[in-house]
Each structure stands twice: as structure tokens, then as C-alpha cells.
Amino acid sequence: MLARLKRLARLRAQPDPGISALASVHAPLIAATDIAGLAAQASLLAALPVREVHDHHAGDWASRWLGRGLDFEESRLYSPGDDIRDMDWRTTARTGRAHLKIYREERQPIMHLVVDRSATMRFGTRRRLKVAQAARVAAVLAFATAGHNGVIGATLWDAQDETLPARHGRLAALGLIEQAAAPCPPLSDPSPTDPLHHADRLAALDASLPRGARLVLISDFAWLADAHEMQLARLAARFDVWAIQIVDAAERALPAMGPACFHDMASGQQVWLDTAQTAVRGAIRTAFDRHLATQAARLARAGVRHLQVDGEADDLAALLIHG
């Protein structure tokens, strides 16, 4: 009798597979035990925030934008409308032409992260979803910025977009990570990608961010179209824009699974493919390589730095340093 009760206790202690799967769907994208490891990776990015930035917060970093600051940068010819309090009288007397002193402002680094949580990002075949990898990249960048006294803000692209205001410090980084790593279950009825919707999103970033900020777009860029190039170029002219593209292994090389039905979460279309055929897998791989090359060309024409990150990659610091 005692042995039977022990067996029943063991059975009840084992979680039901269906319940476990449901719980994992509603679990955070980053486990609490992994956050410390991501913070350790961020400490390796010592050179990351050194790139010159500019925003409306005074700080310890030199801006690449000239303005009314403390450190003399150069003299230039006076133009009508310039403030005469900045006149460089010595140069004016020496050259006989009116010159103005230009100073370099000291600014505090600001980084704004965009984390794409749309339908195409809720996919993954090796270790984690693409959206989970996006959250991990955001965590490393947030910790690195906070470690250098930077200002961190974010926008989460989701069914309802959410913007997190720019704040200082490690607590701001942790708050951002908590939002970026919120549970991300599959969408039951994903709407097709609308280029105009993403155009509005890019326009909102252009209107809301201070000039010279670092803008990091973390996405698979399944939405990227020719219509977005001009807006991305406008963003790149005002900000330091970095596109980090998350790619899953199955997108690069489709596994042999036999006949299978595929649902395009961007367009809503469904198609049956016999993945057992080498020619079919080869055609899919060629098409995806062409797709990646087209996206990379669009970003390059817009003047946006571009880095591809595999969804299964663990050492994000090494990728981000060399990206």
C-alpha cells in the first residue's frame, strides 16, 4: 500500500506535458537566471557607448554635434544671425574677416531600442524564438548603456506599440528588459504586414527622438520594403542607426520533414511543400539568401549599419563588438 502511494505521488508530481507547454508559452522570454549572464556580457562592450552622440542631457561624452558648450572646437566665418557673444575677436583681427568660435557640447549618451515583437518574430526552431533573441540583444545593449551612465529608452512593436521613456541607470535597464522579455505567445490571427504601418512607426521615431541619439532596430525586417528606404535614410541623417537582424536556422536551411504546410505570418498565405526533396530545399535556401541580400542592400542604400544575429547565438557580446 505504501509503495502504491509513493507511485501515485510521483505521478502527481510530474507535470502534464500539455500544461508545461502552455506554461512555457506564457513564461518570460528571458529566464531570471539568464539576466546575470547577459549583464556580464554587457561589461565586455566597453567601447560600445564611446561613439559620439547628442541629446538634451548634459553629461561626460563629447558630441559630434557642435553647439554652445565648454570645449573650444574651431573658428568659422561669421554668418548673419549668429550670436555675437561667440565672436572670435583674435581671428577676426588677424584675418580682417569676422569669425565665430564654435564649441563642442558635452552630452550624455542616449540609446533608443526598438524591439520587434510582431508575428514573424514569434518563430524559432533552435533553442529560442527570434523575439527571445531580440530581447536578449536588447538586454545586453541596455546593460552596456547603463554601465556608461547612458540614457535608455525603447519602443516595443507589438499588437499595441508601447514606448518606454528614456531613463538613467541600471534600474531603467532592468525595467526595459522586463518589458522586452514579457511573454510572447503565438498570435491566433496575425494580420498581414502593412508597409504603411511600419512607415508610421519610423515616422514616429523620427519625430520623437533627439538629434544624434543612437537608434537600434532589432527585428527580422520581414516588413522592410522599398517604400521604407527614404524614411530610414532620414533617420540615418539625424541618428546613429543600427539594424540588428535576427535570423533563425530553419530560415537559412529548411530541414527535411517530408510534406508540410507552411503559413506565411507576414502575408497570411499558406503553401504545401515536400521538404524531403533536395531541389525544394535548395530553392527555398536560394530564395531566402536573395531575400537577405535585398534587405541588406536596402539598409545600405539608406546609410544604416547592419548586423545579422542567429537566433541560437549565445555570445552576443562578441557579435555586437564586431558589428
N, C-alpha and C positions, 0 to 999 in steps of 0.2 A: 504493500500500500504506500509506504514512504517513497519507494523508488518511482511509483507511478506519479505521485505528487511532484517529485523533482522533475520528471519528464514534462509534466504539464507546465511547470514554472518556466522551464527552458523554452518551451514553445511560445508561451505568452510573452517572454522577454524578447523574442526575435521579432523585429518589426516586419509588418506586412510589406512586401515589395511595392505594391501599389501606393501605400501610404508613404513609403520612403521616397518614391519618385515624386509624389505630389509635394512632399515637404521640400525636396531639393529645388523644385520649380519656384517655390516661394521663399527660398533662402537667399541671403545677400550674395552678390556676385563675388565678393572677396571675403574669405573667412577671417575672423578676428585674429587668428594665429598667423595669417599671412601678412598682416599690415606691418608688423615689425620688420619683416624681411624686406618689404618694399621701401620702408624708411631707410634701412641700411643701404639699399641700392642707391637711393637718392643722395646719400652722403658722398657717393663716388662722382656725382655730377658737379664737382667744384667749379668747373669752367662754364657751366650752362648759363647762369644769370649774368655773366660778365658782358654779354652782348649789350650794346648800348640801347637804352630805352628812354622813353619820355612819358610822363603822365603828370597829374596835378598834385602829386605828393612830393614834398622835399625829402631828400634822402642822401645816401652816400655814393651814388653811382652817377658817373658822367653821362649826360645825354648827348646823343649825336645831333640834337636839335639846338640851334643857337638861340639865345634869348637873354633876358635880364637876369644874370646870375652873378657869381662872385669871381670866377676864374677868367682872366682875360684870354681871349682866343685869337683875335685878329682885328685888323682895321680894314674898313672898306669905304668906298666913296659915299659921301652923304647923298641921300635921296630925299626929295620933298616929302614931308610928312614924318621924317624920322625925329626922334626925341633929341633935342639939342643938348640935353643933360649928358648924353653919351658921346659928345663931340671929342675927338682925339685932336687936341689943340697942337700937340707937338708935331704930329704927322701933317696936320693942316699947314702949320707954319713952314715946315721943311719942304713940302711939295707945292705949296701955293694952291692947293685944291682941298675943299672941305672933306674931312674923313670922320668916320664914326667908329667908336670902339664897340666890339662885339664880345660878349661874354658867354661862356658855356655854363649852362644851368646844371645844378646838381639835382638829380631826380631819383626817385625810388622805383625799383623795377616793378612793373605790373605785368602779370600774366593772366590771360583770359583763356580758359579751356572750354572747348566745345566738345561734348561727349554725345555721339550719335547713338540713340537707343531705339532706332526705328526697326521695322520688321526684318529687314535684311541683315541687321546686326545680331538678331536673336537666333543665330545659327552657329553650330560648331560641331566638329567631328573628332577633334583631338584635344582631350584634357579640359577644354573650356569653350564657352561661347565667344564669338567675336566681341560682343558687348562687354563680356567679363574682361577680356584683354584690354579693351578700351578703358575700362575703369582702372585697371592696374597701371596702364600708362599714365592716366591722369593722376593716380596716387603718387607715382614716382616724381612727376613734374611738380605736383603741389608741394610735396615734402621738400624738394630741392629749392623751390622758390621761397618757402617759409624759412628754410635754413639760411638764406641770404637776406633776410629781412625784407623780402619782397611782398607785394600785394597780389592776392589771388582772388580771381572771380571765375565764374563758369556759367555756361548755358547748357542745359540738358535738352537735346532734341528728342522729344517723345510725342505720344499722342497729344499731350498738353505740354508745350515747351515751358521750361522753368529757368529763370535766370537767378543766379546766386550773386549777391553784391560783392564787390571787391573788399577784402578784409586782410588784416595782417596776421602773421603768426601761425604757430602750429595748430592751435585750436581751429583757425579758419581752414587749414588744410584738412584736418580730421572731419570737419563738417562737410566740406566739399566731397571728400572720399565717401562718406556715409551716403550722400545723395547719389553720387555716381554709381555706387555699388548696390543700390536698392534693388530688390527682386525684380526680375525682368522676364516674366513668363511669356510663352509664345502668344502672339495676338491671334484671336479666334477668327477675325475677319479683317486682315490688314488691307488698307486702302492702297491702290496703286500709287506709285511715286508721281508727284506733281511737280514739274520743274518750276512753276510759278511759286509754289510753297517754299521751295528752297531759295528762290530768288528773294522772297520776302525775308527769309531768315538772314541771308547775307546782308541785305539792306539794313536790317535792324542792328546787326553788329557794326556796320559802318557808321550808323547814326549814334550809337551809344558809347563806343569805346573812345578813350582819349588818344590823341595822335601819338604815335611812337610805341604804343603798347605791343607786347608780344601776344599774338593770337595763334593758338594751336587748335587745329581742326582734327579731331580723332574720329575716323569714320572708315567705312569700306568704300565710300564715294560711289556707291551704286547709283546715286541720284545725279551725279555730275554729268552735265551736258554742255554743248557749245554755248547755249544761252547764258551760262554762268561765268564764262571766261572774263567778260568785261567787268563784272562785279568783283571777281577775285582779283583782277588787276588793280581795280580801285582800292581794294583792301590792302594789297601789297604795297601800294604807293604811300599809304598812311601808317601801316603797321608792319611789324616783322611777322609775316605769316608763315606758318609751318603746317604742312598737311601730313599727318601720320595715318597711313592706310593699313587697316587690319585685314589680313587675308587668311582664309582657312585652307588647310592642306587639301581637302577634298575639292576645293575650287581649282587648285592648281593641277591636280591629278585625280580624276574620278576613279574610285575603286571598282573592281569587277564584282557586281552584285546581281547580275542577271537582269531580267526585265524589271524596270522600276518606273514609278510615276513621279515626276518632278514638278513642284509647284514654284513658280517664279513669284517671290514675295514682292518684288518691285512692280511687276506688271499685272499680277493676278492670273497669269496663264498657266495651264497645265500641259505637260507633254510626257509621253511614254518613250523610254529609251532602253535598248538592250545593252546594258553596260558590260555584258560578257564579251561583246565584240571589240576587238582591239581597234578597229577602224573608228568605231563610235567614240571610244575614249580618247583616241588621238585627235579626232575632230573637235571634241569638247575642249581638250587642252589647248589646241591651236587657237580656238575662238576666245578662250579666256586670256591667253597670252596677248592676243591682239587687243582685247578689251583693256587690259592693264596698260599696254603701250599707249593706247588712245587717251586714257585718263592721265597718264604721266605727261603726255605731250600737252594736254590742256593746261595742266598745272604749271608746266614750264613756260608756256606762252604767257601765262598770267603773272609770271615772276614769283611763283610760290615754291618754297623749298618743299621737297617731297621725300618721304621715307616710308618704306614698306616694312611692316612687322607681322610675322607669322603669329597666328592665334595660339600656337603651342609654345612660343618662345618664353623662357624663364628669365634670362639675363637681359633685362630691359635696359639697364644702365649702359652696357656695352653698345647696344644698338643706338641709344639716344646720343651717346657721346660722339659716335662716328657718323650720326645722321645729320 
